[in-house]
């Protein structure tokens, strides 16, 4: 029985490490999106036209990727504390993040199609 408790503790520590890694990667995705967006703004400030569409595409893609990593982190959080309260929170968070990601992805697809039409 002691071995089982030790394995459970090891799993809990491992899941916590992976969860924190996913959250860190999510933060890196957002920071990368900010840096790339600022770089685009600085480069485009020398021109007369502002590339709003390109800015939205670049930053939106980073946000969509960050949401995916956050969702993975939330799922892992529930594996170590599977109470009904934790499952309810996971369900709500998953629903919200899935809707956000879905609509963000749809909007990015429309923006990409618009960009392609503009360049043709």
C-alpha positions as CSV (number, residue, x, y, z in Angstrom):
1,X,0.0,0.0,0.0
2,X,2.9,2.3,0.7
3,X,4.2,1.8,-2.9
4,X,0.8,2.8,-4.3
5,X,0.9,6.0,-2.2
6,X,4.4,6.7,-3.4
7,X,3.4,6.2,-7.1
8,X,0.4,8.4,-6.6
9,X,2.5,11.2,-5.2
10,X,5.1,10.8,-8.0
11,X,2.3,11.0,-10.6
12,X,0.8,14.1,-8.8
13,X,4.3,15.8,-8.9
14,X,4.8,14.8,-12.6
15,X,1.4,16.1,-13.6
16,X,2.0,19.4,-11.8
17,X,5.3,19.8,-13.6
18,X,3.7,19.1,-17.0
19,X,0.8,21.4,-16.2
20,X,3.1,24.3,-15.2
21,X,5.1,23.6,-18.4
22,X,2.0,23.9,-20.5
23,X,1.0,27.1,-18.8
24,X,4.5,28.5,-19.3
25,X,4.4,27.6,-23.0
26,X,1.0,29.3,-23.2
27,X,2.5,32.5,-21.8
28,X,5.4,32.2,-24.2
29,X,2.9,32.0,-27.1
30,X,1.2,35.3,-26.0
31,X,4.6,37.0,-25.5
32,X,5.8,35.9,-28.9
33,X,2.5,37.2,-30.4
34,X,3.0,40.6,-28.7
35,X,6.7,40.8,-29.9
36,X,5.8,39.9,-33.5
37,X,2.9,42.3,-33.5
38,X,5.0,45.1,-32.1
39,X,7.7,44.4,-34.7
40,X,5.0,44.6,-37.5
41,X,3.7,47.9,-36.1
42,X,7.2,49.4,-35.9
43,X,8.1,48.3,-39.5
44,X,4.8,49.5,-40.8
45,X,5.0,52.8,-39.1
46,X,7.3,53.9,-41.9
47,X,4.6,53.2,-44.5
48,X,1.4,55.1,-45.1
49,X,-0.9,52.1,-44.7
50,X,-1.4,50.2,-41.4
51,X,-1.5,46.4,-41.8
52,X,-4.4,45.9,-39.4
53,X,-5.4,42.6,-41.0
54,X,-1.9,41.2,-40.9
55,X,-1.6,42.3,-37.2
56,X,-4.8,40.5,-36.3
57,X,-3.8,37.4,-38.1
58,X,-0.4,37.2,-36.4
59,X,-1.6,38.0,-32.9
60,X,-4.8,36.0,-33.2
61,X,-2.8,32.9,-34.2
62,X,-0.6,33.2,-31.1
63,X,-3.7,33.6,-28.9
64,X,-5.4,30.5,-30.4
65,X,-2.2,28.4,-29.8
66,X,-2.0,29.8,-26.2
67,X,-5.6,28.7,-25.6
68,X,-4.8,25.2,-26.8
69,X,-2.0,24.9,-24.3
70,X,-4.1,26.4,-21.5
71,X,-6.9,23.8,-22.2
72,X,-4.3,21.0,-21.9
73,X,-3.2,22.4,-18.6
74,X,-6.7,22.5,-17.3
75,X,-7.4,18.9,-18.3
76,X,-4.2,17.8,-16.5
77,X,-5.2,19.8,-13.4
78,X,-8.4,17.7,-13.1
79,X,-6.5,14.4,-13.3
80,X,-4.9,15.1,-9.9
81,X,-8.0,16.5,-8.2
82,X,-11.0,14.8,-9.7
83,X,-13.6,16.2,-7.4
84,X,-17.1,17.2,-8.7
85,X,-16.2,20.8,-8.1
86,X,-13.0,20.5,-10.1
87,X,-14.8,18.7,-12.9
88,X,-17.5,21.4,-12.9
89,X,-14.9,24.1,-13.2
90,X,-13.1,22.1,-15.9
91,X,-16.3,21.8,-17.9
92,X,-17.0,25.5,-17.7
93,X,-13.5,26.5,-18.5
94,X,-13.3,24.0,-21.4
95,X,-16.6,25.2,-22.8
96,X,-15.5,28.9,-22.6
97,X,-12.0,28.2,-24.1
98,X,-13.4,26.0,-26.8
99,X,-15.9,28.6,-27.9
100,X,-13.2,31.3,-27.8
101,X,-10.8,29.2,-29.8
102,X,-13.5,28.1,-32.3
103,X,-14.7,31.7,-33.0
104,X,-11.1,33.0,-33.0
105,X,-10.1,30.3,-35.6
106,X,-13.2,31.1,-37.7
107,X,-12.4,34.8,-37.7
108,X,-8.8,34.1,-38.6
109,X,-9.8,31.9,-41.5
110,X,-12.1,34.7,-42.7
111,X,-9.3,37.2,-42.3
112,X,-6.9,35.0,-44.3
113,X,-9.4,34.6,-47.1
114,X,-9.9,38.3,-47.2
115,X,-6.2,38.9,-47.3
116,X,-5.9,36.4,-50.2
117,X,-8.7,38.2,-52.1
118,X,-7.0,41.5,-51.5
119,X,-3.7,40.3,-52.9
120,X,-5.2,38.8,-56.0
